[in-house]
């Protein structure tokens, strides 16, 4: 089973530490509301289109799964 809270937290860390993008700016770029993106990053939403945005921004599978650090 996929731990969406873990995946969301990894995406949040990537957005903050690597992309240096605020939540609202990410939501605008993805085309979803701030609340939807926040719910995804908190593990309360499993929207695959939001996940695809993080991957398109450079998040790797290793970073996503915890196999590589997110600086």
C-alpha positions in Angstrom: 0.0 0.0 0.0 1.2 3.5 -0.9 1.8 5.8 2.1 0.4 9.1 0.6 1.4 11.1 3.7 5.1 10.1 3.1 4.9 10.9 -0.7 3.1 14.2 0.0 5.8 15.2 2.6 8.6 14.4 0.2 6.8 16.5 -2.5 6.4 19.4 0.0 10.1 19.2 1.0 11.1 19.2 -2.7 8.8 22.2 -3.4 10.2 24.2 -0.5 13.9 23.2 -0.5 14.6 22.6 -4.2 12.1 24.6 -6.2 11.8 27.4 -3.5 8.2 27.8 -4.6 5.3 28.9 -2.3 2.3 26.7 -2.1 0.0 29.2 -3.9 2.5 29.5 -6.7 2.7 25.7 -7.1 -1.1 25.5 -7.1 -1.3 28.2 -9.8 1.2 26.3 -11.9 -0.6 23.0 -11.5 -4.0 24.5 -12.1 -5.5 23.3 -8.8 -6.5 25.2 -5.7 -4.1 25.8 -2.8 -6.3 23.6 -0.7 -6.0 20.7 -3.1 -2.3 20.9 -3.3 -2.0 21.3 0.5 -4.3 18.2 0.9 -2.0 16.3 -1.4 1.1 17.3 0.5 -0.6 16.2 3.7 -1.6 12.8 2.4 -5.3 13.6 2.4 -5.5 13.6 -1.4 -4.0 11.2 -3.9 -4.4 13.2 -7.1 -2.0 11.8 -9.6 -1.9 14.9 -11.7 -0.5 16.8 -8.8 2.2 14.2 -8.4 3.0 14.4 -12.1 3.7 18.1 -11.7 6.3 17.4 -9.0 7.9 14.8 -11.2 7.9 17.1 -14.2 9.7 19.7 -12.1 12.6 17.2 -11.5 11.6 15.2 -8.5 13.2 11.8 -9.0 11.8 8.4 -8.0 14.7 8.0 -5.6 13.9 11.3 -3.9 10.2 10.5 -3.8 10.7 7.1 -2.2 13.3 8.3 0.3 16.2 6.5 -1.4 17.9 9.8 -2.1 18.0 13.0 0.0 16.2 16.2 -0.9 18.5 19.0 -0.1 
